[in-house]
C-alpha cells in the first residue's frame, strides 16, 4: 500500500468487510437452524457451516491486515479490532456447536437446541442491520435499538439454557447429560458473543453520533 492509500481514510473498505462478515455469520446461524430442525445429513450440513467459518476467518484476517496497513481509519482501531473479533467468536461458537453435535454422535436434536439456534439467528439478523447502520450514523437510535434487541434475545437464551439443563437432569443417562449440556452451553455462548458484538456496535454508535 502506497503513502496516498495510507493517508486516505479507508471507510468503504472496512465497512464492506464488516458487512460481509456479518452476512456470513447470519448465514451460518440460518444453517444452524436448518440443521437443528432437520437433523439429517448431519455431516454434509456441518461441512457447509465449517466452510462459512473458514470464510469468516479469512475476512477477520483481512480486517486485521487492512487495519495494520491503514494510517487513518473510519473508526477507532480498537473498535475495529473488537468488532471483528467478537463477530468471529460468534461464528466460531456456531461452528463449534455443530462440530459437537456431529462428533458426539447424538441421534437427534431437541426443542431447546432449536430454540437456541433460532435465538442465535435472530440475533445475527439484528447484528447485520446494526453493522449496516454504522456505515453512516445518521440515526444512532436505530443502531441502539438493534443492540437492545440482541441483549433481550441473549436474556431469553439464558432462560432456555436454564430450562434445558433442568429437563436434562431429569434423565438417567449420564453420557447423554454430558453431551447435551455441552451443546446447550456452546449454543448459549454464541448468544453471549452476539451480545458482545452489540455492545461494541452500541459504543460505536454513541461515540460517532
Secondary structure, DSSP 8 states (H G I E B T S, - for coil): --HHHHHS--HHHHHHHHHHHHHHHHHHHHHHHHHHHS--SHHHHHHHHHHHHHHHHHHHHHHHHHHHT-SS-SS-HHHHHHHHHHHHHHHHHHHHHHHHHHHTT-S---HHHHHHHHHHHHHHHHHHHHHHHTSS-S-HHHHHHHHHHHHHHHHHHHHHHHHHHHHHTTS--HHHHHHHHHHHHHHHHHHHHHHHHHHHHHHHHHHH-
